[in-house]
Amino acid sequence: MREDLAKKEKKDLTFSDKLAINCYDLASVLVSAIVTIMLLFTFLFRIVGVVGTSMVPTLNDGDWLAITAWDKKPSYGQVIIITQPNWFDEPIVKRIIATENQTVDINFNKGEVYVDGVLLDEPYINNLTLNQEDGVTFPLTVPEGHVFVMGDNRQGSTDSRSEKIGFINENYILGVVKLRPFNVSRDNGRFSFYAPSQWKIAQAKLTPAQTM
């Protein structure tokens, strides 16, 4: 039909003809956009949802995230999705605190975290690191090919401080969280977009507070 309309002189086109042409053009644009988005998210990004509050205030329960596996080497401050088998039998989202061969120590009385003897400045956390789990003692050194992770909601996160999670093998890092565009409430299914300025999940910078 589109080809038949194209053969007509412009002056001979009726209102219905023009409407049909516009609809075909719009549909073509939409299909192209959908295909482009599908290819983008197939090869560059994956979409995953957040369950729980262990990463508050950075991430909230019901957030949907765009992650990428293009970051080749794990580094401090990255928020990552982990598929390593664990006590909860489900993927988890945490922040990298230390990488292979680094030594982690935690003063649970003061809630202070040290990496290689340097006190971390952690403006991203929701509360101090006061919870100590059974089965893991500090200081400890991260094995090669592994990372040590914690949730930003330190009082509400089960992470590498616990033997239920432990060190994370780098092979089980599904991807690094890059964007948080929207949230779907688990209470009422309400869909809400974040402001564009809140989409990007930046990698925390390693800013030492002081040495031990």
Secondary structure, 3 states (H helix, E strand, C coil): CHHHHHCCCHHHCCHHHHHHHHHHHHHHHHHHHHHHHHHHHHHCCEEEECCCCCCCCCCCCCEEEEEECCCCCCCCCCEEEECCCCCCCCCEEEEEEEECCCEEEEECCCCEEEECCEEECCCCCCECCCCCCCCCCCCEECCCCEEEEECCEHHHCCCCCCCCCCCEEHHHEEEEEEEEEEEECCCCCCEEECCHHHCECCCCCCCEEEEC
